[in-house]
Amino acid sequence: MNNSPEVKETYSMGSCFEDFLEEEGILAQVEATALKRVLAYQFEQAMKNANVSKAEMAKRMCTNEASVERIINSDSKSITLNTLAKAATALGMRLNITLEAHKNYA
């Protein structure tokens, strides 16, 4: 039996974690890495759903397979918005990027 007083505090893990990352000066880097991973996954799934190979994707984009690999490789950081937009168009899609107010600066 635990005789210690019960402490009831509510924490918002996301908020605390974001605050920690911001204090460490790495919040923007972590968010950018997460965004790249999400985009890589989305492009990979869109290619799979459309039955488009890397070679076919490269042909549609008028580029090489190495460029396509950079799009679907979540660790690759050398990708431009122009390349992402071309990849989306090659899949019959549109790249949409939004700018949102940050909770600490709004």
N, C-alpha and C positions, 0 to 999 in steps of 0.2 A: 504494500500500500504506500502510495506517495503522499507524504504529509506537507509537501511544499504548496504554497498558495498558487492557485491557478491564474495564469496571466493570459488575458484575452486581448491580444492586439491584432489588428488587421494590417497586413502588409500587401502592397501591390508589388509583386515581384518584378513585373515589367518596369515599373517606375523606378524602383530601387536599382535594378540592373542598369537601366539607361543612365541614371544619375552616376553610378559607379563608372561606367564607360566614359561619360563626359568628364568626370573628375580626372580620369586617367588620360584624357586627351585623345581617345581612340574611338569615340562614338561614330564620327563620320566615316572612318575607315571600316568599322564593323558593319555599319548600315550599307555601305557601298559593296562590300563583299557579299553580304546577304542578298542584296538586290541582284548582283551578277549571277549568283547561284540560282536564284529564282528564274531569271531570264534564260539562263542556259538550260534549265530543266524544261521551261515552257517551249523553247525552240526545239529541243530534242523530242518532246512529246508531239509537237505539231508536225514535225517531220515524220515521226513514226505513224501518226494518225493519217497522214496524207500519203504514206508509202513512198516517201522521197528519200533517196539515198544521199550520202554526202556528195557523191559524184554528180548526181542530178541537181542537188542544191547548188553546188559550185557552178554548174552550167547555167542554171537559171539566174544566178547572181553575176555571171560573167567574171568569175574569180577562180581561185584554186581551192582544192580541198583543205589546205592548211588554214585558209581563212574561215571555212565552215567549221573546222575543228576548234578554232578559237571561240567561235560563237557558242558551241555546245560544251566546251570545257569550262567548268565552273571556276577553275583556278586561273584561267587566262585573264589577265588584266589589260591586255593590249587590244582593246576592241573600241571602235568608234561608234558614235550614234549613227553616222551615215551607213556603216556596215550593218548595224542592227536594223535600220530602216529598210535597207535593201533586202535583208534576209526575210523580214516580215512580208514585204511585197512579193518576194519569190514564193511565199507560201499562201498568197492571196489574203494576207492579213495587213494590219496597220499597227505600227508601234505608237503607243500613247504614253507620254511621260507627263506627270503633273508635278507642280511645285506646291507644297503644303506648308502652312505655318508650323513651326516647331513649338511644342508646348511651353518651353522655357523662354521663348522669345515673342510669343504672340501677345 
